[in-house]
Amino acid sequence: MWWLSTKWSQRAEKFRTKRFKSWLDRRVPPAQAIRLSHRNIFIVPTRQGFGFVLILLLILIAGINYQNALAHALAFLMLGLFLVAMLQTHRNLAGLVLSQTVPVEGFVGQKISVAFQVQSDAGRVHDGLSFFWPNARVVQGFGVDRNGTTIYRQTTPEQRGWHAPGRIRLETVYPFGLFRAWSWLDFDCKILSYPKPVPCDHLVSQNDSELGAGRRSSLGTDDVKAVRDFQDGDDQRNIHWRASAKLDRLMVKSYESQLSASQWLRLEAMRELPMADRLGGLVYLIEAASQRGDAFGLDLNGQQLPVASGPGQEREALKRLALFDWPGL
Amino acid sequence: MMMVQRPALLWMLASQSLMLAPHGSRMPLWMLIGCFVIVAFTLARIQGHVRLPSKWVAVASVFLGWGLLWREYGSPMVVEFWVDLLLFMYTAKLLELVSKRDVAQVMLLSFFVAMTHFLFDESMLQTIVTFSGLVMVMATLIAVHSSSTQTLGRQPLKLASFAFLQAVPLLVILFVFFPRLSPFWTIPLEKGTAVTGLSDRLMLGDIHSLVQSDALAFRVNFAAAPPASRDLYWRTLVLSEISEGGWVVGSPPRPKTAIETPAEVIDYELLSQPMRVPFIPSLDRILSVEGASVSLDPLGFVRSTSVLQTVSQYQMRSGLNPVDGVDLSKAERAAYLALPKRTNPLAQAHGAALAENHQAPDARIQAVLAWYFDDFTYTLNPGASEGDSIDHFLFETRRGFCEHFAASFTWIMRAAGIPARVVLGYQGGAYNPSGNYIEVRQFDAHAWSEVWVQGEGWRRVDPTAFVAPERIEAGMGASAAGMDGLMTGKAWDYFQMQSLGWLFDLQLQLQALSHLWDRVVVNYDQAQQLRWLTTVWPDLELEDLAPLALAAFLLGLGVITVGFVASPFRRRLSQEARWYRGYVNCLDGEARDQISRGAGVARCQEVWRLTRPAEAALACEFVDRFELRLYQNDQSVVPSSISKTLLVLRVRLAWMRLTKKR
């Protein structure tokens, strides 16, 4: 759809110099909630708008040359409509209140959905709005009624750490397509982006396992390398019924990786991976461990996270990896 | 696949059809059919029955259309060619319409199409139709840009009408104040459509065809009471020479001086419709004329520098039954007596015999008129003329129309040695009491003679008046009614209408309205602009107009903008808060102090009763309703009733203050 095309805004990106950005930061300062008003709305005629003015002038010239009063009137009506269109288009943005308050997190290279609350402060109906980051093409426009709405837009972080997606553009040409009103909004939203997982099963070193080694017993099955005591949270399907009957307590099958069921995940152990992938490897292991419900500890060159399990542990570990600061990483 | 939602496309087709419709009766039939087919095809496409044709179909149809238009008009120098070309492209765009951008382009083009409406018709009805079409166009744009899929409802139309209402004040301001410029360049394009009206020569049978038409010729507003119908001779052309069997304007010698000032002078304003010839009708003997590009011919009629293309207005002054002060010169006398030899020999012989039998010119004139009265019949259906047309009429058929009488009378007069000429114009007209003006239509076209009488000058002789006096006394309608079935076409319908009482009254009202429209809007030019504005600002100069226009425009724009900006702020205050504020504003100084210090409403009411006992009951009523609604959530108390009570209270207080001051 032509009016949502990002071409224009990409062009805009080019002249958005540092100076312009700092001016914009003063003009439309970052905030969690932004109310649109004449202070932060920009408006210029669209190509259709310029075409409209051209036709207006042609009609006026024809009216003068033919001394035709009604052609004069038509040209004046068009001028009136043009100005009303400007006011209407501005009004379509003015009074909107947008906010982004829910914290967001995700992995580098993955699309992350960010929720924005859109309310109409003036209690009016707004229509034909489009909302997008300059490089993310969004096809569908939306409207806001008196009850407000929630809009989801996706962003893809490129680096671990706090990801600032930059200013997002709210734009409209509604109602007549003669003017484009827009604003660049900065919600100060911080997206925590975790390193991208790098598969690294082969690196798990059994030297690190402390509990699993002693429990090793051969029960004759190929895939089952060991059994261990049942713990809360273990999958019931993994219960080794024969061993349980023998030992008179619930035993579960333990596969090779599960040998290190409760383990320390160390950055040092990732030495074989390239520098950039080491944190990713740890992320992969953390994800895998959390999926199984295993407890684990994290050791990042001495910065240690004690062994624990559960979603809280997972999130804390990922956060540490996202924000881990070490020369070369 | 269309990338536009269906409702928007339906809006587009509706508005486009509305914009094409006014041209429907004018454009060639094949084009009308072509436009219809394309619109119908697009409708089927929107409904999903057919698919977008290949690009070549669109290209081929465009070239076909161009070719046919070229064949139709044969020249690019007529307006219709370009207008129809525009309309064709406007419609053919539908054959390649895919995106929202295409729809927007078509809709923008609609404004240009709207202008072409006004090239052919500037009536009020046309304006209403065109502007309604443009509302639809704006509604289409709204539907296109809306993100809702359910936009076929009234919402886009409502919003578009709203935008129109906001734009109209600016339109009015600019229309009144914008300086009217003279054309930048002359337009080589001429309108190809034939305008009905008098031609610049009189062949027998010309006026007869004109009398079938009920097209408007001109309308006249008199400063004083309008003269009687029999005095309303609207001279348009004076035909002095005979050429190829017909009377033409020719180039007679100029008279030496103008006429003496006549006793009875009439001022009037004449609003002429487009004419076929560059002559403007004027009453009896024109004395002066004001208007764009017109001049007085010494023979006493109004010439225009070019053929009128649009409705034009003139201020005129005429004298009734004037007297020429000077004698005819020798050259003039020769010119007004000249007759071609060998044509109409019987009529020439008749004239010569007349000159022998009667000495006095008056007697010669009376003899011919008496002959007409006795032996001739006035008819709208005189039959075709043959050979020497005047001889044929005088000595064979003896049935004729005004043109026959005027042409033959002038011929006989010349043959009898009396200088004579034919005058072509209109006679009579219908008085419209609703608008207090006289309306002259093409069926009022008339021809009569002027003969030179020594000591009196040019005397108007209307032979028709002797044959059919009712034609002159009561107008064309009376004579047509008497000759049932002879008049055909639109003019007949027009007179049939007269018999339908109320409908005719309604028609008169509408005509008066349309006359007002033509005078005030269509004819609003620089002269009228100055006349209007100087009634308000007597010192206004032409140069002040541009800054004044700008100032008025900015003022209007400011008012509208403030309306826009202020409305959201006003709305943010809840209805309850506004009621409260309104109530507090009603309070007197003391009570207002009380309430601002947090005193209860009860205390406030007490103060009311003490200071203004008359209004206290009303104030109590308001407070009660307010409380019921707000604090006891009584839904039976309608918000409008609270507002009404407050309004009545405020009006009463204001009225009291006003009367107290007095």
Boltz contact constraints between the chains, C-beta under 6 A:
constraints:
  - contact:
      token1: [A, 2]
      token2: [B, 101]
      max_distance: 6.0
  - contact:
      token1: [A, 48]
      token2: [B, 104]
      max_distance: 6.0
  - contact:
      token1: [A, 51]
      token2: [B, 108]
      max_distance: 6.0
  - contact:
      token1: [A, 52]
      token2: [B, 108]
      max_distance: 6.0
  - contact:
      token1: [A, 55]
      token2: [B, 111]
      max_distance: 6.0
  - contact:
      token1: [A, 55]
      token2: [B, 112]
      max_distance: 6.0
  - contact:
      token1: [A, 59]
      token2: [B, 115]
      max_distance: 6.0
  - contact:
      token1: [A, 64]
      token2: [B, 181]
      max_distance: 6.0
  - contact:
      token1: [A, 65]
      token2: [B, 183]
      max_distance: 6.0
  - contact:
      token1: [A, 65]
      token2: [B, 187]
      max_distance: 6.0
  - contact:
      token1: [A, 68]
      token2: [B, 118]
      max_distance: 6.0
  - contact:
      token1: [A, 69]
      token2: [B, 522]
      max_distance: 6.0
  - contact:
      token1: [A, 69]
      token2: [B, 524]
      max_distance: 6.0
  - contact:
      token1: [A, 70]
      token2: [B, 118]
      max_distance: 6.0
  - contact:
      token1: [A, 70]
      token2: [B, 122]
      max_distance: 6.0
  - contact:
      token1: [A, 71]
      token2: [B, 115]
      max_distance: 6.0
  - contact:
      token1: [A, 71]
      token2: [B, 118]
      max_distance: 6.0
  - contact:
      token1: [A, 73]
      token2: [B, 175]
      max_distance: 6.0
  - contact:
      token1: [A, 74]
      token2: [B, 114]
      max_distance: 6.0
  - contact:
      token1: [A, 74]
      token2: [B, 115]
      max_distance: 6.0
  - contact:
      token1: [A, 76]
      token2: [B, 171]
      max_distance: 6.0
  - contact:
      token1: [A, 76]
      token2: [B, 174]
      max_distance: 6.0
  - contact:
      token1: [A, 76]
      token2: [B, 175]
      max_distance: 6.0
  - contact:
      token1: [A, 77]
      token2: [B, 167]
      max_distance: 6.0
  - contact:
      token1: [A, 77]
      token2: [B, 171]
      max_distance: 6.0
  - contact:
      token1: [A, 80]
      token2: [B, 167]
      max_distance: 6.0
  - contact:
      token1: [A, 80]
      token2: [B, 170]
      max_distance: 6.0
  - contact:
      token1: [A, 80]
      token2: [B, 171]
      max_distance: 6.0
  - contact:
      token1: [A, 81]
      token2: [B, 167]
      max_distance: 6.0
  - contact:
      token1: [A, 84]
      token2: [B, 163]
      max_distance: 6.0
  - contact:
      token1: [A, 84]
      token2: [B, 166]
      max_distance: 6.0
  - contact:
      token1: [A, 84]
      token2: [B, 167]
      max_distance: 6.0
  - contact:
      token1: [A, 87]
      token2: [B, 564]
      max_distance: 6.0
  - contact:
      token1: [A, 91]
      token2: [B, 564]
      max_distance: 6.0
  - contact:
      token1: [A, 95]
      token2: [B, 568]
      max_distance: 6.0
  - contact:
      token1: [A, 122]
      token2: [B, 568]
      max_distance: 6.0
  - contact:
      token1: [A, 122]
      token2: [B, 571]
      max_distance: 6.0
  - contact:
      token1: [A, 123]
      token2: [B, 571]
      max_distance: 6.0
  - contact:
      token1: [A, 127]
      token2: [B, 146]
      max_distance: 6.0
  - contact:
      token1: [A, 128]
      token2: [B, 145]
      max_distance: 6.0
  - contact:
      token1: [A, 128]
      token2: [B, 146]
      max_distance: 6.0
  - contact:
      token1: [A, 128]
      token2: [B, 147]
      max_distance: 6.0
  - contact:
      token1: [A, 141]
      token2: [B, 147]
      max_distance: 6.0
  - contact:
      token1: [A, 142]
      token2: [B, 147]
      max_distance: 6.0
  - contact:
      token1: [A, 143]
      token2: [B, 147]
      max_distance: 6.0
  - contact:
      token1: [A, 143]
      token2: [B, 148]
      max_distance: 6.0
  - contact:
      token1: [A, 173]
      token2: [B, 145]
      max_distance: 6.0
  - contact:
      token1: [A, 174]
      token2: [B, 145]
      max_distance: 6.0
  - contact:
      token1: [A, 175]
      token2: [B, 142]
      max_distance: 6.0
  - contact:
      token1: [A, 175]
      token2: [B, 159]
      max_distance: 6.0
  - contact:
      token1: [A, 176]
      token2: [B, 141]
      max_distance: 6.0
  - contact:
      token1: [A, 177]
      token2: [B, 104]
      max_distance: 6.0
  - contact:
      token1: [A, 177]
      token2: [B, 141]
      max_distance: 6.0
  - contact:
      token1: [A, 177]
      token2: [B, 145]
      max_distance: 6.0
